[in-house]
Amino acid sequence: MITKENKSETMKKFAKQPGDTGSPQVQVAVITERIKSISGHLKSHKKDYSTQIGLLKLVGQRRRLLAYLKKEDLAAYGSIIKQLALRK
């Protein structure tokens, strides 16, 4: 589970300005942290299917946000991909 401190630290790292919580970069970063946390949970609880469905929904949401960011701001898309090490 992502802690409040971890989430706020991630938001500060990817925010465009102080207090920025809604930009696509911040949303992708927070969702990525949640995905990492849930993936760790699923490694030890392989038959937790409800969590697996939630993970797939988060992955789809992140994919849609990245597609939007790629369409709107290619430079920001490239930087967020490199910082989060999502694609090669």
Biopython code that builds the backbone (N, CA, C, O; Angstrom):
import numpy as np
from Bio.PDB.StructureBuilder import StructureBuilder

atoms = [
    (1, "MET", "N", (0.846, -1.179, 0.000)),
    (1, "MET", "CA", (0.000, 0.000, 0.000)),
    (1, "MET", "C", (0.888, 1.238, 0.000)),
    (1, "MET", "O", (1.880, 1.299, 0.726)),
    (2, "ILE", "N", (0.540, 2.189, -0.788)),
    (2, "ILE", "CA", (1.297, 3.426, -0.882)),
    (2, "ILE", "C", (0.954, 4.306, 0.328)),
    (2, "ILE", "O", (-0.217, 4.534, 0.631)),
    (3, "THR", "N", (1.985, 4.789, 1.003)),
    (3, "THR", "CA", (1.758, 5.609, 2.187)),
    (3, "THR", "C", (1.514, 7.061, 1.785)),
    (3, "THR", "O", (1.810, 7.480, 0.666)),
    (4, "LYS", "N", (0.972, 7.798, 2.723)),
    (4, "LYS", "CA", (0.672, 9.206, 2.476)),
    (4, "LYS", "C", (1.950, 9.998, 2.200)),
    (4, "LYS", "O", (1.971, 10.871, 1.331)),
    (5, "GLU", "N", (3.007, 9.691, 2.938)),
    (5, "GLU", "CA", (4.282, 10.400, 2.758)),
    (5, "GLU", "C", (4.897, 10.077, 1.398)),
    (5, "GLU", "O", (5.433, 10.957, 0.723)),
    (6, "ASN", "N", (4.814, 8.805, 1.004)),
    (6, "ASN", "CA", (5.356, 8.387, -0.291)),
    (6, "ASN", "C", (4.601, 9.055, -1.434)),
    (6, "ASN", "O", (5.199, 9.479, -2.424)),
    (7, "LYS", "N", (3.273, 9.144, -1.287)),
    (7, "LYS", "CA", (2.458, 9.764, -2.319)),
    (7, "LYS", "C", (2.763, 11.255, -2.426)),
    (7, "LYS", "O", (2.891, 11.779, -3.533)),
    (8, "SER", "N", (2.882, 11.944, -1.295)),
    (8, "SER", "CA", (3.168, 13.380, -1.343)),
    (8, "SER", "C", (4.570, 13.649, -1.870)),
    (8, "SER", "O", (4.794, 14.647, -2.554)),
    (9, "GLU", "N", (5.508, 12.772, -1.561)),
    (9, "GLU", "CA", (6.871, 12.914, -2.091)),
    (9, "GLU", "C", (6.879, 12.754, -3.611)),
    (9, "GLU", "O", (7.563, 13.496, -4.317)),
    (10, "THR", "N", (6.122, 11.788, -4.104)),
    (10, "THR", "CA", (6.018, 11.569, -5.548)),
    (10, "THR", "C", (5.369, 12.770, -6.218)),
    (10, "THR", "O", (5.801, 13.190, -7.291)),
    (11, "MET", "N", (4.336, 13.324, -5.596)),
    (11, "MET", "CA", (3.654, 14.494, -6.160)),
    (11, "MET", "C", (4.603, 15.690, -6.234)),
    (11, "MET", "O", (4.610, 16.415, -7.229)),
    (12, "LYS", "N", (5.402, 15.901, -5.185)),
    (12, "LYS", "CA", (6.345, 17.022, -5.188)),
    (12, "LYS", "C", (7.406, 16.848, -6.274)),
    (12, "LYS", "O", (7.832, 17.820, -6.899)),
    (13, "LYS", "N", (7.824, 15.613, -6.489)),
    (13, "LYS", "CA", (8.882, 15.340, -7.470)),
    (13, "LYS", "C", (8.435, 15.628, -8.900)),
    (13, "LYS", "O", (9.223, 16.121, -9.707)),
    (14, "PHE", "N", (7.170, 15.324, -9.222)),
    (14, "PHE", "CA", (6.700, 15.438, -10.596)),
    (14, "PHE", "C", (5.794, 16.646, -10.835)),
    (14, "PHE", "O", (5.313, 16.836, -11.952)),
    (15, "ALA", "N", (5.553, 17.461, -9.812)),
    (15, "ALA", "CA", (4.655, 18.611, -9.947)),
    (15, "ALA", "C", (5.296, 19.707, -10.784)),
    (15, "ALA", "O", (6.507, 19.925, -10.727)),
    (16, "LYS", "N", (4.464, 20.394, -11.563)),
    (16, "LYS", "CA", (4.932, 21.535, -12.354)),
    (16, "LYS", "C", (5.124, 22.755, -11.466)),
    (16, "LYS", "O", (6.041, 23.549, -11.676)),
    (17, "GLN", "N", (4.257, 22.898, -10.480)),
    (17, "GLN", "CA", (4.307, 24.008, -9.531)),
    (17, "GLN", "C", (3.855, 23.472, -8.173)),
    (17, "GLN", "O", (3.247, 22.403, -8.123)),
    (18, "PRO", "N", (4.127, 24.167, -7.081)),
    (18, "PRO", "CA", (3.708, 23.673, -5.764)),
    (18, "PRO", "C", (2.189, 23.503, -5.687)),
    (18, "PRO", "O", (1.430, 24.367, -6.127)),
    (19, "GLY", "N", (1.771, 22.391, -5.127)),
    (19, "GLY", "CA", (0.347, 22.114, -4.994)),
    (19, "GLY", "C", (-0.276, 21.458, -6.208)),
    (19, "GLY", "O", (-1.490, 21.258, -6.244)),
    (20, "ASP", "N", (0.525, 21.119, -7.197)),
    (20, "ASP", "CA", (0.014, 20.498, -8.422)),
    (20, "ASP", "C", (-0.255, 19.020, -8.160)),
    (20, "ASP", "O", (0.668, 18.245, -7.909)),
    (21, "THR", "N", (-1.534, 18.638, -8.221)),
    (21, "THR", "CA", (-1.892, 17.235, -8.021)),
    (21, "THR", "C", (-2.643, 16.656, -9.205)),
    (21, "THR", "O", (-2.872, 15.448, -9.254)),
    (22, "GLY", "N", (-3.030, 17.484, -10.157)),
    (22, "GLY", "CA", (-3.888, 17.009, -11.227)),
    (22, "GLY", "C", (-3.246, 16.901, -12.582)),
    (22, "GLY", "O", (-3.888, 16.430, -13.522)),
    (23, "SER", "N", (-2.000, 17.320, -12.725)),
    (23, "SER", "CA", (-1.378, 17.229, -14.041)),
    (23, "SER", "C", (-1.151, 15.770, -14.405)),
    (23, "SER", "O", (-0.983, 14.930, -13.522)),
    (24, "PRO", "N", (-1.145, 15.463, -15.688)),
    (24, "PRO", "CA", (-0.973, 14.066, -16.113)),
    (24, "PRO", "C", (0.334, 13.450, -15.614)),
    (24, "PRO", "O", (0.377, 12.257, -15.313)),
    (25, "GLN", "N", (1.394, 14.248, -15.524)),
    (25, "GLN", "CA", (2.670, 13.716, -15.055)),
    (25, "GLN", "C", (2.556, 13.212, -13.616)),
    (25, "GLN", "O", (3.055, 12.136, -13.286)),
    (26, "VAL", "N", (1.895, 14.000, -12.763)),
    (26, "VAL", "CA", (1.738, 13.617, -11.367)),
    (26, "VAL", "C", (0.843, 12.392, -11.257)),
    (26, "VAL", "O", (1.131, 11.472, -10.491)),
    (27, "GLN", "N", (-0.236, 12.382, -12.018)),
    (27, "GLN", "CA", (-1.158, 11.255, -11.967)),
    (27, "GLN", "C", (-0.481, 9.961, -12.409)),
    (27, "GLN", "O", (-0.672, 8.917, -11.787)),
    (28, "VAL", "N", (0.308, 10.025, -13.478)),
    (28, "VAL", "CA", (1.018, 8.836, -13.965)),
    (28, "VAL", "C", (2.016, 8.353, -12.913)),
    (28, "VAL", "O", (2.146, 7.149, -12.692)),
    (29, "ALA", "N", (2.721, 9.280, -12.264)),
    (29, "ALA", "CA", (3.705, 8.898, -11.253)),
    (29, "ALA", "C", (3.041, 8.224, -10.053)),
    (29, "ALA", "O", (3.544, 7.220, -9.549)),
    (30, "VAL", "N", (1.921, 8.766, -9.597)),
    (30, "VAL", "CA", (1.225, 8.187, -8.446)),
    (30, "VAL", "C", (0.648, 6.817, -8.810)),
    (30, "VAL", "O", (0.732, 5.877, -8.019)),
    (31, "ILE", "N", (0.073, 6.707, -9.985)),
    (31, "ILE", "CA", (-0.480, 5.416, -10.414)),
    (31, "ILE", "C", (0.636, 4.378, -10.545)),
    (31, "ILE", "O", (0.438, 3.211, -10.209)),
    (32, "THR", "N", (1.803, 4.797, -11.030)),
    (32, "THR", "CA", (2.928, 3.877, -11.153)),
    (32, "THR", "C", (3.367, 3.371, -9.784)),
    (32, "THR", "O", (3.688, 2.191, -9.639)),
    (33, "GLU", "N", (3.386, 4.242, -8.781)),
    (33, "GLU", "CA", (3.731, 3.811, -7.424)),
    (33, "GLU", "C", (2.711, 2.811, -6.902)),
    (33, "GLU", "O", (3.082, 1.825, -6.264)),
    (34, "ARG", "N", (1.440, 3.051, -7.164)),
    (34, "ARG", "CA", (0.392, 2.126, -6.737)),
    (34, "ARG", "C", (0.527, 0.781, -7.445)),
    (34, "ARG", "O", (0.330, -0.271, -6.837)),
    (35, "ILE", "N", (0.865, 0.823, -8.739)),
    (35, "ILE", "CA", (1.042, -0.415, -9.500)),
    (35, "ILE", "C", (2.201, -1.234, -8.929)),
    (35, "ILE", "O", (2.093, -2.454, -8.812)),
    (36, "LYS", "N", (3.298, -0.583, -8.574)),
    (36, "LYS", "CA", (4.442, -1.286, -7.994)),
    (36, "LYS", "C", (4.067, -1.930, -6.668)),
    (36, "LYS", "O", (4.469, -3.056, -6.376)),
    (37, "SER", "N", (3.298, -1.208, -5.874)),
    (37, "SER", "CA", (2.872, -1.732, -4.576)),
    (37, "SER", "C", (1.962, -2.948, -4.739)),
    (37, "SER", "O", (2.142, -3.961, -4.063)),
    (38, "ILE", "N", (0.996, -2.842, -5.628)),
    (38, "ILE", "CA", (0.051, -3.942, -5.843)),
    (38, "ILE", "C", (0.754, -5.144, -6.469)),
    (38, "ILE", "O", (0.415, -6.287, -6.161)),
    (39, "SER", "N", (1.720, -4.900, -7.337)),
    (39, "SER", "CA", (2.464, -6.005, -7.948)),
    (39, "SER", "C", (3.217, -6.800, -6.889)),
    (39, "SER", "O", (3.276, -8.028, -6.950)),
    (40, "GLY", "N", (3.786, -6.099, -5.926)),
    (40, "GLY", "CA", (4.460, -6.785, -4.822)),
    (40, "GLY", "C", (3.498, -7.626, -4.001)),
    (40, "GLY", "O", (3.834, -8.731, -3.574)),
    (41, "HIS", "N", (2.314, -7.106, -3.784)),
    (41, "HIS", "CA", (1.291, -7.853, -3.046)),
    (41, "HIS", "C", (0.896, -9.109, -3.801)),
    (41, "HIS", "O", (0.737, -10.174, -3.205)),
    (42, "LEU", "N", (0.737, -8.987, -5.110)),
    (42, "LEU", "CA", (0.290, -10.132, -5.906)),
    (42, "LEU", "C", (1.362, -11.217, -6.041)),
    (42, "LEU", "O", (1.041, -12.370, -6.330)),
    (43, "LYS", "N", (2.624, -10.857, -5.836)),
    (43, "LYS", "CA", (3.669, -11.878, -5.891)),
    (43, "LYS", "C", (3.541, -12.857, -4.731)),
    (43, "LYS", "O", (3.868, -14.036, -4.866)),
    (44, "SER", "N", (3.066, -12.363, -3.592)),
    (44, "SER", "CA", (2.913, -13.255, -2.446)),
    (44, "SER", "C", (1.493, -13.807, -2.307)),
    (44, "SER", "O", (1.285, -14.809, -1.623)),
    (45, "HIS", "N", (0.520, -13.164, -2.947)),
    (45, "HIS", "CA", (-0.867, -13.624, -2.900)),
    (45, "HIS", "C", (-1.359, -13.847, -4.331)),
    (45, "HIS", "O", (-2.072, -13.017, -4.894)),
    (46, "LYS", "N", (-0.971, -14.967, -4.895)),
    (46, "LYS", "CA", (-1.213, -15.219, -6.313)),
    (46, "LYS", "C", (-2.685, -15.382, -6.671)),
    (46, "LYS", "O", (-3.065, -15.133, -7.815)),
    (47, "LYS", "N", (-3.511, -15.789, -5.731)),
    (47, "LYS", "CA", (-4.920, -16.046, -6.033)),
    (47, "LYS", "C", (-5.845, -14.916, -5.613)),
    (47, "LYS", "O", (-7.055, -15.121, -5.512)),
    (48, "ASP", "N", (-5.308, -13.737, -5.367)),
    (48, "ASP", "CA", (-6.114, -12.573, -4.996)),
    (48, "ASP", "C", (-6.624, -11.924, -6.288)),
    (48, "ASP", "O", (-6.036, -10.967, -6.793)),
    (49, "TYR", "N", (-7.715, -12.458, -6.804)),
    (49, "TYR", "CA", (-8.196, -12.055, -8.115)),
    (49, "TYR", "C", (-8.831, -10.671, -8.122)),
    (49, "TYR", "O", (-8.767, -9.978, -9.138)),
    (50, "SER", "N", (-9.434, -10.255, -7.031)),
    (50, "SER", "CA", (-10.029, -8.913, -7.001)),
    (50, "SER", "C", (-8.948, -7.842, -7.065)),
    (50, "SER", "O", (-9.136, -6.803, -7.698)),
    (51, "THR", "N", (-7.820, -8.090, -6.412)),
    (51, "THR", "CA", (-6.702, -7.157, -6.501)),
    (51, "THR", "C", (-6.105, -7.175, -7.902)),
    (51, "THR", "O", (-5.655, -6.144, -8.403)),
    (52, "GLN", "N", (-6.101, -8.328, -8.525)),
    (52, "GLN", "CA", (-5.578, -8.447, -9.884)),
    (52, "GLN", "C", (-6.423, -7.627, -10.859)),
    (52, "GLN", "O", (-5.884, -6.994, -11.767)),
    (53, "ILE", "N", (-7.728, -7.636, -10.677)),
    (53, "ILE", "CA", (-8.612, -6.837, -11.530)),
    (53, "ILE", "C", (-8.342, -5.351, -11.309)),
    (53, "ILE", "O", (-8.295, -4.574, -12.263)),
    (54, "GLY", "N", (-8.165, -4.961, -10.044)),
    (54, "GLY", "CA", (-7.843, -3.572, -9.746)),
    (54, "GLY", "C", (-6.526, -3.139, -10.373)),
    (54, "GLY", "O", (-6.400, -2.013, -10.854)),
    (55, "LEU", "N", (-5.549, -4.036, -10.365)),
    (55, "LEU", "CA", (-4.258, -3.749, -10.993)),
    (55, "LEU", "C", (-4.424, -3.520, -12.484)),
    (55, "LEU", "O", (-3.841, -2.584, -13.031)),
    (56, "LEU", "N", (-5.206, -4.353, -13.149)),
    (56, "LEU", "CA", (-5.416, -4.200, -14.582)),
    (56, "LEU", "C", (-6.130, -2.884, -14.898)),
    (56, "LEU", "O", (-5.851, -2.263, -15.924)),
    (57, "LYS", "N", (-7.039, -2.456, -14.035)),
    (57, "LYS", "CA", (-7.711, -1.175, -14.234)),
    (57, "LYS", "C", (-6.732, -0.019, -14.090)),
    (57, "LYS", "O", (-6.793, 0.947, -14.852)),
    (58, "LEU", "N", (-5.825, -0.112, -13.115)),
    (58, "LEU", "CA", (-4.822, 0.935, -12.938)),
    (58, "LEU", "C", (-3.872, 1.001, -14.136)),
    (58, "LEU", "O", (-3.504, 2.089, -14.577)),
    (59, "VAL", "N", (-3.481, -0.148, -14.657)),
    (59, "VAL", "CA", (-2.590, -0.179, -15.818)),
    (59, "VAL", "C", (-3.278, 0.469, -17.019)),
    (59, "VAL", "O", (-2.647, 1.211, -17.771)),
    (60, "GLY", "N", (-4.559, 0.191, -17.199)),
    (60, "GLY", "CA", (-5.311, 0.806, -18.291)),
    (60, "GLY", "C", (-5.446, 2.308, -18.123)),
    (60, "GLY", "O", (-5.350, 3.055, -19.096)),
    (61, "GLN", "N", (-5.665, 2.752, -16.900)),
    (61, "GLN", "CA", (-5.781, 4.184, -16.640)),
    (61, "GLN", "C", (-4.454, 4.887, -16.921)),
    (61, "GLN", "O", (-4.431, 5.967, -17.511)),
    (62, "ARG", "N", (-3.346, 4.267, -16.496)),
    (62, "ARG", "CA", (-2.028, 4.849, -16.760)),
    (62, "ARG", "C", (-1.751, 4.891, -18.256)),
    (62, "ARG", "O", (-1.185, 5.862, -18.757)),
    (63, "ARG", "N", (-2.147, 3.841, -18.973)),
    (63, "ARG", "CA", (-1.937, 3.800, -20.420)),
    (63, "ARG", "C", (-2.693, 4.924, -21.113)),
    (63, "ARG", "O", (-2.164, 5.565, -22.021)),
    (64, "ARG", "N", (-3.934, 5.165, -20.686)),
    (64, "ARG", "CA", (-4.731, 6.242, -21.280)),
    (64, "ARG", "C", (-4.127, 7.612, -20.973)),
    (64, "ARG", "O", (-4.090, 8.480, -21.845)),
    (65, "LEU", "N", (-3.654, 7.811, -19.745)),
    (65, "LEU", "CA", (-3.023, 9.087, -19.394)),
    (65, "LEU", "C", (-1.743, 9.308, -20.197)),
    (65, "LEU", "O", (-1.470, 10.427, -20.632)),
    (66, "LEU", "N", (-0.962, 8.255, -20.393)),
    (66, "LEU", "CA", (0.263, 8.380, -21.183)),
    (66, "LEU", "C", (-0.049, 8.667, -22.647)),
    (66, "LEU", "O", (0.679, 9.417, -23.297)),
    (67, "ALA", "N", (-1.111, 8.087, -23.171)),
    (67, "ALA", "CA", (-1.509, 8.366, -24.556)),
    (67, "ALA", "C", (-1.924, 9.827, -24.696)),
    (67, "ALA", "O", (-1.580, 10.480, -25.681)),
    (68, "TYR", "N", (-2.655, 10.336, -23.722)),
    (68, "TYR", "CA", (-3.051, 11.749, -23.734)),
    (68, "TYR", "C", (-1.823, 12.645, -23.658)),
    (68, "TYR", "O", (-1.713, 13.618, -24.404)),
    (69, "LEU", "N", (-0.906, 12.320, -22.763)),
    (69, "LEU", "CA", (0.296, 13.134, -22.601)),
    (69, "LEU", "C", (1.151, 13.103, -23.863)),
    (69, "LEU", "O", (1.739, 14.117, -24.238)),
    (70, "LYS", "N", (1.223, 11.960, -24.513)),
    (70, "LYS", "CA", (1.992, 11.846, -25.752)),
    (70, "LYS", "C", (1.383, 12.715, -26.843)),
    (70, "LYS", "O", (2.101, 13.327, -27.634)),
    (71, "LYS", "N", (0.061, 12.764, -26.880)),
    (71, "LYS", "CA", (-0.639, 13.557, -27.888)),
    (71, "LYS", "C", (-0.492, 15.055, -27.617)),
    (71, "LYS", "O", (-0.345, 15.837, -28.556)),
    (72, "GLU", "N", (-0.528, 15.462, -26.353)),
    (72, "GLU", "CA", (-0.522, 16.878, -26.000)),
    (72, "GLU", "C", (0.876, 17.475, -25.857)),
    (72, "GLU", "O", (1.130, 18.577, -26.341)),
    (73, "ASP", "N", (1.786, 16.753, -25.193)),
    (73, "ASP", "CA", (3.108, 17.303, -24.884)),
    (73, "ASP", "C", (4.146, 16.182, -24.974)),
    (73, "ASP", "O", (4.385, 15.463, -24.003)),
    (74, "LEU", "N", (4.747, 16.046, -26.134)),
    (74, "LEU", "CA", (5.670, 14.950, -26.391)),
    (74, "LEU", "C", (6.923, 15.031, -25.522)),
    (74, "LEU", "O", (7.456, 13.999, -25.113)),
    (75, "ALA", "N", (7.398, 16.240, -25.235)),
    (75, "ALA", "CA", (8.593, 16.393, -24.405)),
    (75, "ALA", "C", (8.327, 15.920, -22.977)),
    (75, "ALA", "O", (9.162, 15.240, -22.380)),
    (76, "ALA", "N", (7.176, 16.278, -22.437)),
    (76, "ALA", "CA", (6.819, 15.837, -21.082)),
    (76, "ALA", "C", (6.632, 14.326, -21.042)),
    (76, "ALA", "O", (6.991, 13.672, -20.062)),
    (77, "TYR", "N", (6.070, 13.780, -22.108)),
    (77, "TYR", "CA", (5.888, 12.331, -22.211)),
    (77, "TYR", "C", (7.242, 11.626, -22.169)),
    (77, "TYR", "O", (7.422, 10.652, -21.439)),
    (78, "GLY", "N", (8.179, 12.120, -22.948)),
    (78, "GLY", "CA", (9.510, 11.511, -22.977)),
    (78, "GLY", "C", (10.211, 11.583, -21.635)),
    (78, "GLY", "O", (10.866, 10.628, -21.218)),
    (79, "SER", "N", (10.075, 12.720, -20.955)),
    (79, "SER", "CA", (10.754, 12.860, -19.664)),
    (79, "SER", "C", (10.127, 11.963, -18.602)),
    (79, "SER", "O", (10.846, 11.385, -17.787)),
    (80, "ILE", "N", (8.803, 11.836, -18.595)),
    (80, "ILE", "CA", (8.154, 10.997, -17.579)),
    (80, "ILE", "C", (8.470, 9.523, -17.822)),
    (80, "ILE", "O", (8.619, 8.757, -16.870)),
    (81, "ILE", "N", (8.573, 9.123, -19.081)),
    (81, "ILE", "CA", (8.929, 7.741, -19.407)),
    (81, "ILE", "C", (10.345, 7.429, -18.918)),
    (81, "ILE", "O", (10.588, 6.355, -18.368)),
    (82, "LYS", "N", (11.275, 8.360, -19.117)),
    (82, "LYS", "CA", (12.651, 8.147, -18.672)),
    (82, "LYS", "C", (12.753, 8.136, -17.156)),
    (82, "LYS", "O", (13.446, 7.293, -16.586)),
    (83, "GLN", "N", (12.066, 9.069, -16.496)),
    (83, "GLN", "CA", (12.165, 9.162, -15.031)),
    (83, "GLN", "C", (11.564, 7.939, -14.347)),
    (83, "GLN", "O", (12.090, 7.469, -13.338)),
    (84, "LEU", "N", (10.469, 7.424, -14.889)),
    (84, "LEU", "CA", (9.813, 6.267, -14.270)),
    (84, "LEU", "C", (10.311, 4.939, -14.822)),
    (84, "LEU", "O", (9.950, 3.879, -14.310)),
    (85, "ALA", "N", (11.131, 4.989, -15.857)),
    (85, "ALA", "CA", (11.693, 3.795, -16.507)),
    (85, "ALA", "C", (10.573, 2.837, -16.926)),
    (85, "ALA", "O", (10.589, 1.653, -16.588)),
    (86, "LEU", "N", (9.600, 3.377, -17.671)),
    (86, "LEU", "CA", (8.452, 2.569, -18.086)),
    (86, "LEU", "C", (8.707, 1.810, -19.380)),
    (86, "LEU", "O", (8.362, 0.633, -19.488)),
    (87, "ARG", "N", (9.299, 2.463, -20.345)),
    (87, "ARG", "CA", (9.545, 1.824, -21.646)),
    (87, "ARG", "C", (10.992, 1.991, -22.030)),
    (87, "ARG", "O", (11.695, 2.857, -21.509)),
    (88, "LYS", "N", (11.428, 1.158, -22.942)),
    (88, "LYS", "CA", (12.826, 1.239, -23.379)),
    (88, "LYS", "C", (12.941, 1.968, -24.683)),
    (88, "LYS", "O", (14.044, 2.131, -25.204)),
]
sb = StructureBuilder()
sb.init_structure("model")
sb.init_model(0)
sb.init_chain("A")
sb.init_seg("    ")
for serial, (resi, resn, name, xyz) in enumerate(atoms, 1):
    if name == "N":
        sb.init_residue(resn, " ", resi, " ")
    sb.init_atom(name, np.array(xyz, "f"), 0.0, 1.0, " ", f" {name:<3s}", serial, name[0])
structure = sb.get_structure()
